[in-house]
Amino acid sequence: MDFSFTEEEERFRAEVRRFLKKEVTEELLKDLEERGEVDFSREFTKKLAEKGWLAMSWPKEYGGGGASMMEQLIFGEELGYHHAPSGAHRQGINLIGPCLIVHGTEEQKGKYLRAITRGEVVWCQGFSEPNAGSDLASLQCRAVADGDDYVIDGQKVWTSNAHRADWCHLLTRTDPDAPRHRGISYFLVDMKSPGITIRPLINMLASHDFNEVFLDNVRVPKENMIGEKNQGWYVSQTTLNFERSGIAVPASAKRTLEQLVEYAKETKRNGKPLARDPIIRHKLSEMAVEIEVGRMIAYRVAWMQGKGLIPSYEASMSKLYGTELVKRLGDIGMQIMGLYSQLETGSKWVPLRGRIERAYLFSLGATIAMGTSEIMKNIIAVRGLELPRG
């Protein structure tokens, strides 16, 4: 197997790197860490759109660049490595856009896809509910047909960026008497619709990213349903497969590891650099190997997508490995830095501007988001290894 890229692909990688080094500087990242990335993320997304990079692998008729999945992978890898902000475009480009390309009507594609590729809209995902997270098929949010509309009532939780989003892609139950997986429908909901209430959920980082979303008699046109009625569960699997398949996690971890290595070289303990401690050297070397493994798993998913294949359990492998990898990296960083790792951004003594502490705290939720590690293991066991369901 040839793991090398073509000369054209390498030239493209170099071009992306030049752009990101100019646009995503260390000074800018410091400012974002202190103030948040919302406004910059929207501006940055539009710059990517102007260069034609935002939806590179999408078909040209939908505003994409018609590029290969390998070019899309290179672009995503460089974004992750440079810690570029993605809050304004991740949902649209990585989740609902690919789902619409596969399952949307021509009218839906024409209405929504070009707005996404131009960086004009921010999307959120209305899947999880208070009693339907990992067991998503047990969701209870209801949609009842009424004339030309559906009327939606229910609650969603852990809805990232709902307070910033223009639209939401939402799962509801349209047939309460059908088997759990067969009575669900998938809708596109305007977040400005009357009846939507958003309440913030503050995470361990004291950051407002998550929300509760309450829907009270929210009217949604029937034309906003993706796919057929009661088939939303199967449509949503396309969304989840794209959500779980990204290269950004191992790429970002690689950058963080490099920063940890520099810290170990420059920081002395008992008169010697930390990098000379064999235990620390072993931990850092082990992480380098694990990051490369995660990279190869993500490459495999991109290769499958480029061949028109649907990476089902392979995407779950990438998600499981990537989020657990970040958790281990944060833990090792905390061990290496010792008590200094507990300092927060703003302290003059904090190493790496507090990135390790934030990565460690964030990583706990990452193993739950997009499907828990336990759910990913079940998917791999049943779909990949063909083991019987427990």
N, C-alpha and C positions, 0 to 999 in steps of 0.2 A: 504494500500500500504506500502511495506517495503522499506524504504529509506536507509537501512544499506548495507554495502559492506560485501562480504564474507571474511573469514580469509585470504584466498590466495590473494585476492585483496588488503587487508590492508597491507599484507607483501610486496606486490609489491610497494605500495605507499611509504612505509618506505624505501625501497631500492632506489627508484627514489629520494626521499628527501635527502638521504645520498650522493648520487652522485652529486646532484645539489648544496648542501651546500659546497661541495668540489670544484666544477668546477665554480660556479657562486657566487663568494664572493663579499662583499660590495666594497672591494678595486678594484676588477676587473670591477664592474659596474661603479664605479667612473671613471676609466680609459676609459671605453667605451663611457661614456657620454661626455668626453672631446675630444676623438679622433674618435669616430664612431665605429660601430660594424662589418664592412664588413669582415675584415680578420679573426677576432675571430669567427664570425658566421660560416664561412666555416669550420674552424677547429673544432668548437663545433659540427657542423652537422655531421662530419665524426666520431667523438667520439660516438655520438648517434647511428650512423649506425653500428659501431663496436659492440655495445652492443645489437643490434637487436631491438632497440626501435624506429627507425625513422619511420617505416611504420608497426607498430605492428599489426594492424587489417587487413592488406592486406593479400590475399591468399599466401601461402608459395610458390606456383609455380611462383609467380611474384616477389619474393624476400622479401615478407612480413613475419610477424611472426605468422600469423594465430590466433592472439589473439582476445579476445572479444572486442566489442565496449566499454564496461565498463572499460576495462583495458586501451584502447586508451584514453578514457575520463579522467581517473585518471592521465595518463601521461601528457595530454594536460593541465590539471588543475594545476599540479605541475610546469610545464614549465611556465605557465602564472603567478602563484603566486611568483615564484622566479625571475621574470623578465628576463628569459633566452632569449638570442637573437635567432630570428627565420628567419631573412631576407634571409638566404641562402636556406632554405628548405620549407618555408611556402607554396609557390605557387605549388611546385611539389607534396608535400605530401597532402596538404589540397584541392587542386583544380584540376589540370590537371590529377594527378594520379588516383583519384577515378573516374573521367570522362572516362579515358581510360579503366579502369577495366570494366565499364558498356558498353561503346560504341566502344572501339577500336578493331581493328583486332588483330589476334594472332601475326602477324608480328609486329604491332605497340607496343603491350604489351611487346614482347620480346626485342624490341629495346630500349624502353624508360623507362619502369618501373624499371628494375634492376639498371639502371644508377641513377634513383631517389633514390632508397632505399640505394644505396651505398654512397649517398651524393656527387656524382660526377658532377652534373649539377645544375645550377640555372635557374629558369624559371621566365618569366614575362607574364603579361596578356594584350593582345591587344584587348580590347573591346571598351572603350569609345573613342569618337571622338569630335572635337570642337562643333558640333551641334547634337551630339548623345550621351548623357550621361544617364540621367534618361530615356529618350525616346530612348533606345538602338536600337529598331527595325528600326529606321530611319537612321542607319549607311549607309555611302556611299563609304567606301573603296571597291574597285572593284577587282575581280579575274576573269580573262578571260582564258579559256582553250586554250593551244597552244602546240600541240603534246603531249608529256608525262608530261608536266608541266601545272601549272597555273601561269599566270603573274599577280602580285598584284601591284596595285597603290592606294595610299591614305595616310591618316594621322591618327595617334592615339595620344591621349593626356592623361595626368595623369598616364602614364605608370610607375608604381613603379618598381624600380630596373632595368629598361631597360638597363642602362649603365653598369650593372654588370652581366646581364643575358646571358646565353648561348643559350637558346631557348625561343620562344614566342608562346603561344597558342592564335590564332587570329581569329576574326570573320570578314568575308568579304561578299559582295553582289555578288552573282553569277548569279542572274536573276533579272535585274532591272525592268522587266515588271510584275513580280509576286507580289501578295500581300506582304506587308512589312515583315511579319513574315515567309513567305514561300520561299523567294529568298535568304536566307543567308546560307553560308557554313562555316565550322569550320576547320582551318588548324593549323598545327605545322610548325613553321618557324624557321630555323637556323638564329640566330642573326648575324652570320658572313657572311650572304648572301650579294653579291654585290647589291647596290641600297638602303641599309638601312642607314638612317642618324638619329642620336640621338642628341637632344638638351635639355639641363637641364632646369628644372623649380624649382626655389628655393622657399621653403615654408616659412611660418611665423616664423618658428624656425631657419631660415637661414640654412636649411639643404637641401642637394641635394638627394632627394629620388624619386621625380617625374620627368617625361621627356615627351617631344614631340617626336614622332617617325614618320619619313617620309619614305614611301616606294615608290620607283621609279623603275618600271619594275623589281620587285623582282621575280625571278623564284623559284617556289616551286613545287616539284614532286607531281603528282596526288595521289601517295600513302600516302602523308602526310595529306590527308583529313580525319577527324574523322566523322564517320557516313556517311550518304548518302548526295549527292549533294542537296542543297536547304533545307536541314533539320537541318542546324546548329543551328537555334534558339532553337529547341527542345532539341538538344544535350547540348547546353549551359545552359539550365535550371538545368541539373544535376550538372554542375560545380558551378552554383550560389547557389544551395541548400546546397552544401558542404561548400562553402565559407562563408555562412551566419550562420553557425550552431555551431561555436566554443565556448568552455568553457573558453578559455583563458582570455576573457574580464572581466567577473565577478571575476575570480581568481586573475588577476592582480589588479583589483579594491580593492579586499579584502586586499591585501598586502599594497596598498597605504593608505587605511583607517586605518590600524593598525599603520602605521607610523604617520598619522595625530593624532591619539589618543595619542601616546607617546609624540608628540610635544605639544599637549594641556596639558598633565600632567606636562611636564618639563618647559613650558614657563609661566612666570608670567606677569600679567597686573594689575596695581594698587595694587601690593603686593600679589595677589592671582593667583593660577594656572588657566589657561584658562579652564581647565577641570571642574572647580567648577562653571563656568558660566552656568546657566540653559539653555540659548538659544543655546550655543555651544554644550552642552550635548545632547540636543534634536536633533540638526542637525546631530551629529555623530551617534546617535541611529537610526535615520531615515535612514541614509545611510546604516547602518548594515543590517536593514530589507530589503532594496531595493536590496542590493547585494545578499542576500540569495534568494530572488525571482528570480533574474537573473540567479543564479546558478541552480535553479530548472527547469527553462525554458530550459536551455541548457542541463540539464540531460534528459529531456523529448525527445529532439531531438536525443540525443545519443541512448536512448532506442529504438526509432523508427528505427534508422539506424541499430541497432543490430537485429531487427526483420525483416529486409529486406524491410522496408517501406521507401517511399520517403517523407521526411518532407518538404512540399512545403510552406504553410503559417506558419507552426510551426518554420521553419528556419528563416523566415522573422520576426516572433515575437522575436526570440532570438537576431537577428541582431538589430532590432529597439530598443528593451529594453536595450541591452548592450551598444550601442553607446550613447544613451540618458543618460544612467546611468553614464557613464564616464564623460559626459559633466556636469551633476549635481554635481558629486564628485569634479571635478576641480573647479567649481564655489564655492562650499562650502569651499574647501581648501583655495581659494583666500580670501574669506570673513574672515575665521578664522585667517589667517596670516596677513591680512591687507596689508599695503604698502610693507612689507617685501616680500610678494608673488611676487612682480614685479621684484625683483632682479634676475639676471641670473647666471648661472653656472660660477664659477670663483670668485664671490664676497665672501669675508670672512663672510659677514653677511647673506647670503642667507640660508633660512631654507631648510632642506632635499635636499641639493645640487641642488635646482631649479627644482625638479621633478614636483611640483605642477604647476608652471608656464608653463612648457613644456606640461604637461598633459592637462592643460586648453586650450592652443593654438592648440595642436594636436586634441583635441576632436571636434573642429568645423569641421575639414575636415572629421573626422571619421563618422559624421552623413550624409555625402555626399557619401563617398567611398562605393563601393559594392551595390549601390542603395540608394537613399536619403530616409530620414525618411518618406517623403510623399509617395514615391513609395511603401515602406514597408507597410504603412497603407492601401494603395489601394489593395495590394495583400491580406492582412489579411481580408479586407472587402469583396472582391469578392470571394476568394477561401475558406476562413475560415468561414465567416458569411453568404456567399451566397447572398450578397447584389447585386442589379443591378449595372451595370457599369454606371458611370455618363456620 
